[in-house]
Every structure is written in C-alpha cells, then in structure tokens.
Amino acid sequence: MDLALVWFLIIAFFWLGYLFLEGFDFGVGMLLPVLSRDETERRVMVNTIGPVWDGNEVWLIVAVGATFAAFPGWYATLLSSAYLPLLAVLVGLIGRGVAFEYRGKVDSVRWRRNWDRVIVVGSWLPALGVGLLLSWNVLGLPIDAAGNRVGSAFAAFQWETLLGALAIVGFSLVHGAVFVALKTDGEIRSRARRLALRIGPVALSPLLGLLLLVQMRAGSSWTWLVVGIVVLTGILALVVLSAGREGRAFALMAMVIIGSVIALFGALYPNVIPSTVDPAFSLTIEGTASSPYTLQVMTWIAGFGAPAVLVYQGWTYWVFRKRIGTGHIPPVRVP
C-alpha cells in the first residue's frame, strides 16, 4: 500500500482517538453545572476524568504533528486558514488544564466556582473549535491554485461549518453524559442517564446532518452504508442506556464516532482539503505528501512508539476503571 495513503489513514485514526476520548472529556466539563448539585458532586465529576484528561489531549498533538510531518501542504493550508478556531481550542485547553489543577488550592467557595466556570468554558470552546476545524477540512476551504485561502479569516464561516461545530458539541454532550453514568454511582449516575436519554435525539441530530451533507456532496455507496450503521448504532445506544446498561451504551457511542470518522474521511478521499473556489484547486493526498523516505522513517518510528502509547493509555483506563461516588470523596484539604 502507498505510504501516503497509509498516513492518511493513520491521521484519520488519530482524529478518531481524539474525538472519542476527548469527546466524553469535553462533555463532562460542559455538563459540570448541569449534573452536579454541590461541591462534592462536582468533585466526583472532575475525578471521573482527572486521571485521563491530559492523556486524551495528546491525540490532538499527535494528529496535528503527524499532519505536519506527513502532509506539510495539508498542514500549512488548513492551519493557516483556521487559526481562529485553533486559537479558541488552545485558549480553552490551557484554561481548562489550569482550572483542574487550581480549583482545589484554596478553601473558598468563590474560588472553586470561578475555576469551575473556566472548566465549563474551556470545554465548550475546544469542542466548537475542533468541530469548525474538521468541518472546514471535510467540506472544503476557499483556496486557490497555490493552496492559499481566498478572502478574509471569516470566509469559511458558513452554515455548513457551523453545523459541524454543533455536531461535535452535541456528540460530546451525549458522550459525556453516558460516561458520567458509567463512571459514577448514586444520584449522579441516574441524573446523567436521564439527561443522556432526554437530549440524545436532539444533540446527535447535527452530527447526522453533517454526515448526510458530506455524503450528498462527495459520498459513495460504501460511505452511505457506514452512515446507515451510525444511525442504527446511535439509536441502539440510547435503547440499551434506557435499560441501565451504561457500559454497552458507551461502547456503542464509540461505534458512532468511529463510523462518523470513517464516513467523513472516506468521502474526503483522495483529497485532503477540497477547494470551494474550484475543484481543480483541491489538495490531494499525493500532492501534499512528504517524500517517500520521510514517510518510511515516520512509519518505523510509529511502528515502535504507537503500540507503547496505546498500551500505556489502556493500562491507565484499566487502573481507574471503577465507579466513584460522593462517598469516595474526602473533605477538602488545602495544601
């Protein structure tokens, strides 16, 4: 298989890992004031992602870094055109990371509530920004023959790309609620399950709209089949969740995002960024790939490094696999 195609698939896999792992991570942060009723319950929710949130963010770094090394033309055009969403992502991730570390440093209700607000905003902003970035990538950018953006920094803000932002936010909300139901016990668990069932059909509809829009523009028979599987899987996830099977529901939500990424990148192939100015200006896999030697070296490095990272992160989730509840939270202690 051509190494350029291999790395296109690898980058799609990195985005899949990021959306799956950081999706519930964002969802927990966005739902912090919705599902918690007091400081103890807020600490329960934060602790569900406390051991893993920073590891989840590595997938974004790897996805962007791999794009830079394997497809410098793709990297240069996308990131220079989408610096506004990227700025929102970076500001949100930095603020949220600081908030996780600082919210318990002072024994003050006002202090903790202010940092909780940072967590909420720092979860909404990256979800919106990543949604815009991916929808711009899949639906296309106004680029000319040289790969440069045509028009202002707001030229790519269209209703279609805003739909993509809502798609990631909606998925994250449902995914996060299912994760909280899976990882907690007691009233928070019941509250999260009820919320996921209540908002699920509405929150997941933008994702379905994005998939249908992309398929109508550039889909093929097999990607349409994948979209159909995504729809059935999403429905089944809510059905099994209503029966109290949070583990199966969480696994089915993973299948939803796996199918969504396959359908989106499958419709994108063989392009990496379609041009909305002229299809002839679209950036392709072969046209933006690095040299064969560079891709070969990257493949050897990834062959040794990627399995180690996957094993380590899997081990982390296994160690922290048990449910937590308010009874597991000790009193606040200021260092």
HELIX and SHEET records of a PDB file:
HELIX    1   1 LEU A    3  MET A   30  1                                  28    
HELIX    2   2 LEU A   32  LEU A   35  1                                   4    
HELIX    3   3 GLU A   39  ILE A   49  1                                  11    
HELIX    4   4 TRP A   53  ALA A   70  1                                  18    
HELIX    5   5 PRO A   72  SER A   81  1                                  10    
HELIX    6   6 TYR A   83  TYR A  102  1                                  20    
HELIX    7   7 VAL A  109  LEU A  139  1                                  31    
HELIX    8   8 TRP A  159  LYS A  183  1                                  25    
HELIX    9   9 GLU A  187  ALA A  203  1                                  17    
HELIX   10  10 SER A  205  ALA A  218  1                                  14    
HELIX   11  11 SER A  221  SER A  242  1                                  22    
HELIX   12  12 GLU A  246  LEU A  268  1                                  23    
HELIX   13  13 PRO A  279  PHE A  281  5                                   3    
HELIX   14  14 ILE A  285  THR A  288  1                                   4    
HELIX   15  15 PRO A  292  VAL A  319  1                                  28    
HELIX   16  16 THR A  326  HIS A  328  5                                   3    
SHEET    1   A 2 ASN A 271  ILE A 273  0                                        
SHEET    2   A 2 LEU A 283  THR A 284 -1                                        
END                                                                             
